[in-house]
């Protein structure tokens, strides 16, 4: 059962939250490890939230390819969410067509 990191983030000093927000917005693109570090979350803390060993977090962060469900689980544990957008060039009257894909991992805590 994944716990959300949003409560610990809310307990962070305002200045620390603002620094983390600024780092993530300025970066544009981040790896999963960089995202975790931007929020000042240790691998140990994330592992505890995910109920896995720290080595598992390290292994996932080093992967070049991972399951979308793994990415969703990690991001949700840090208090975020994932949106997947499919882009199709030159569709819909010569314009690019974008389609937001439905979630593929349900949050069982919200479903109950």
C-alpha beads as a LAMMPS data file, in Angstrom:
LAMMPS data file: protein, C-alpha beads

112 atoms
111 bonds

1 atom types
1 bond types

-500.0 500.0 xlo xhi
-500.0 500.0 ylo yhi
-500.0 500.0 zlo zhi

Masses

1 110.0

Atoms # bond

1 1 1 0.000 0.000 0.000
2 1 1 1.582 3.231 -1.159
3 1 1 1.458 6.203 1.175
4 1 1 1.424 9.711 -0.248
5 1 1 4.299 12.067 0.382
6 1 1 1.996 15.103 0.230
7 1 1 1.630 15.287 4.019
8 1 1 5.399 15.458 4.672
9 1 1 5.711 18.040 1.881
10 1 1 3.036 20.137 3.596
11 1 1 5.118 19.974 6.793
12 1 1 8.206 21.335 5.018
13 1 1 9.052 24.965 5.766
14 1 1 7.506 27.337 3.236
15 1 1 10.918 28.400 1.932
16 1 1 11.948 24.769 1.321
17 1 1 8.683 24.066 -0.534
18 1 1 9.231 27.146 -2.711
19 1 1 12.813 26.083 -3.522
20 1 1 11.618 22.591 -4.496
21 1 1 8.838 24.028 -6.661
22 1 1 11.264 26.426 -8.370
23 1 1 13.786 23.639 -9.095
24 1 1 11.151 21.389 -10.658
25 1 1 9.649 24.184 -12.777
26 1 1 13.017 25.491 -13.982
27 1 1 14.281 22.053 -14.969
28 1 1 11.684 21.273 -17.640
29 1 1 12.747 17.649 -17.863
30 1 1 13.810 15.529 -14.918
31 1 1 14.695 11.927 -14.341
32 1 1 12.831 10.155 -11.563
33 1 1 15.898 10.517 -9.318
34 1 1 16.180 14.244 -10.090
35 1 1 12.497 14.711 -9.290
36 1 1 12.929 12.931 -5.960
37 1 1 15.969 15.079 -5.134
38 1 1 14.151 18.290 -6.150
39 1 1 11.625 17.553 -3.418
40 1 1 14.383 16.705 -0.926
41 1 1 13.144 13.131 -0.607
42 1 1 15.743 10.483 0.183
43 1 1 15.653 7.044 -1.398
44 1 1 15.120 5.664 2.096
45 1 1 12.078 7.893 2.704
46 1 1 10.574 7.023 -0.667
47 1 1 11.209 3.329 -0.076
48 1 1 9.368 3.569 3.224
49 1 1 6.395 5.251 1.519
50 1 1 6.360 2.553 -1.160
51 1 1 6.918 -0.247 1.372
52 1 1 9.984 -1.514 -0.518
53 1 1 13.706 -1.630 0.172
54 1 1 15.925 1.364 -0.618
55 1 1 17.832 -0.791 -3.112
56 1 1 14.610 -1.218 -5.113
57 1 1 14.194 2.565 -5.396
58 1 1 17.810 2.887 -6.540
59 1 1 17.359 0.126 -9.117
60 1 1 14.202 1.715 -10.555
61 1 1 15.844 5.140 -10.766
62 1 1 18.727 3.693 -12.813
63 1 1 16.482 1.942 -15.325
64 1 1 16.435 3.259 -18.863
65 1 1 12.957 1.846 -19.339
66 1 1 10.240 1.182 -16.779
67 1 1 6.613 0.245 -16.677
68 1 1 4.231 3.198 -16.705
69 1 1 2.587 1.806 -13.563
70 1 1 5.942 1.986 -11.744
71 1 1 6.371 5.614 -12.746
72 1 1 2.814 6.437 -11.634
73 1 1 3.341 4.723 -8.268
74 1 1 6.546 6.645 -7.572
75 1 1 5.163 10.024 -8.635
76 1 1 1.957 9.510 -6.648
77 1 1 3.987 8.557 -3.567
78 1 1 5.692 11.955 -3.835
79 1 1 2.284 13.654 -4.006
80 1 1 2.065 14.116 -7.763
81 1 1 0.143 12.579 -10.616
82 1 1 0.854 11.573 -14.192
83 1 1 -0.851 12.609 -17.419
84 1 1 -0.057 10.918 -20.700
85 1 1 -0.659 12.877 -23.871
86 1 1 -0.502 11.258 -27.315
87 1 1 0.506 13.677 -30.084
88 1 1 -0.324 13.007 -33.717
89 1 1 1.311 15.406 -36.192
90 1 1 -0.699 16.790 -39.105
91 1 1 -4.050 15.381 -37.993
92 1 1 -7.352 17.154 -37.707
93 1 1 -7.300 19.572 -40.633
94 1 1 -3.532 19.841 -40.948
95 1 1 -3.034 20.600 -37.248
96 1 1 -1.373 18.428 -34.677
97 1 1 -3.867 16.339 -32.736
98 1 1 -3.318 15.725 -29.025
99 1 1 -5.270 13.191 -27.024
100 1 1 -5.070 12.753 -23.257
101 1 1 -5.038 9.046 -22.483
102 1 1 -7.168 7.743 -19.646
103 1 1 -5.391 6.601 -16.479
104 1 1 -4.074 3.083 -16.684
105 1 1 -3.446 2.668 -12.961
106 1 1 -6.366 3.187 -10.636
107 1 1 -5.765 4.642 -7.193
108 1 1 -7.389 1.955 -5.071
109 1 1 -7.471 4.245 -2.021
110 1 1 -9.801 6.631 -3.877
111 1 1 -11.910 3.812 -5.345
112 1 1 -13.113 2.524 -1.979

Bonds

1 1 1 2
2 1 2 3
3 1 3 4
4 1 4 5
5 1 5 6
6 1 6 7
7 1 7 8
8 1 8 9
9 1 9 10
10 1 10 11
11 1 11 12
12 1 12 13
13 1 13 14
14 1 14 15
15 1 15 16
16 1 16 17
17 1 17 18
18 1 18 19
19 1 19 20
20 1 20 21
21 1 21 22
22 1 22 23
23 1 23 24
24 1 24 25
25 1 25 26
26 1 26 27
27 1 27 28
28 1 28 29
29 1 29 30
30 1 30 31
31 1 31 32
32 1 32 33
33 1 33 34
34 1 34 35
35 1 35 36
36 1 36 37
37 1 37 38
38 1 38 39
39 1 39 40
40 1 40 41
41 1 41 42
42 1 42 43
43 1 43 44
44 1 44 45
45 1 45 46
46 1 46 47
47 1 47 48
48 1 48 49
49 1 49 50
50 1 50 51
51 1 51 52
52 1 52 53
53 1 53 54
54 1 54 55
55 1 55 56
56 1 56 57
57 1 57 58
58 1 58 59
59 1 59 60
60 1 60 61
61 1 61 62
62 1 62 63
63 1 63 64
64 1 64 65
65 1 65 66
66 1 66 67
67 1 67 68
68 1 68 69
69 1 69 70
70 1 70 71
71 1 71 72
72 1 72 73
73 1 73 74
74 1 74 75
75 1 75 76
76 1 76 77
77 1 77 78
78 1 78 79
79 1 79 80
80 1 80 81
81 1 81 82
82 1 82 83
83 1 83 84
84 1 84 85
85 1 85 86
86 1 86 87
87 1 87 88
88 1 88 89
89 1 89 90
90 1 90 91
91 1 91 92
92 1 92 93
93 1 93 94
94 1 94 95
95 1 95 96
96 1 96 97
97 1 97 98
98 1 98 99
99 1 99 100
100 1 100 101
101 1 101 102
102 1 102 103
103 1 103 104
104 1 104 105
105 1 105 106
106 1 106 107
107 1 107 108
108 1 108 109
109 1 109 110
110 1 110 111
111 1 111 112
